[in-house]
C-alpha cells in the first residue's frame, strides 16, 4: 500500500447530497472492488473505488451525511485542492478464473453500487445481473454505465423504478438462488445479512457469497 497527496480534478454532483469526486491517480494500481482511504486533516474514511482499472484517475462516490465530518469536507473541495489518499485495500474483487464459468449477481443498496461500476468499467464483457436498491428514483447513480438489460432498479419510497420495494424482496419473488452464480453483496448490513442467510438456506456455498458492508 502507498499514500499520495492527490489533487482534485473534478467534482460532479449526482443528487443534492451525492457526488463523484475525481482525484489524481499517480501510479496506484488496483483491482476493481478495492477501496482507498481518503483523508482531509484529521478526518478520513474508506471509499470503494468508482472508476475503472484502466482509467487515468481515481473516482469515489460520496454521499454527504449530516454531521459527517469527512463527507462534508469532501463536498466543499474545489478543483486543485489536495486530499490524502492511501491504498488500495480490500478483497471484494472478482475471481478472474471463475468469470467464464459462473454468472455474477451484484446486489447493492445506495452508494454500495460503487464497486460494481468499477467492475463493469474494468471488464465490459461480464456476465452479470445487478439489483440496485435506493429510496428514490433520483438515486440511480450513473445507471448508464450498466447494460439496461442486466439492471433491476428498486426503490422503497416512491414509484418510477422497475420495482417498488427492497432488492431482497425482489430477489425472493422474481429470482431463484443459483449454485452456478457468484453473489456480490454491497451496501447496508441489514441487506447483506438477510441475503447471505437466505442464500445459505438454499445451500449456496458461502465461498461464492462475497460481501462488503458500507454501514
Protein Blocks (a to p, Z undefined) as FASTA:
>chain_A
ZZdddddfbdcdfbfkbccddddekjaccdehiacdddehjbccddddfbdfklcbdcdd
ddddehilklmmmmmpcehiacddeddedjddcdfklmmmpccddddehjllmmmmmmmm
mmmmbccddddddfbfklmghklmpcfklcccddfkbghiabecdfklmmmmmcccdfkb
ccddedjfklmmmmmmmmmmnopafklpccddfZZ
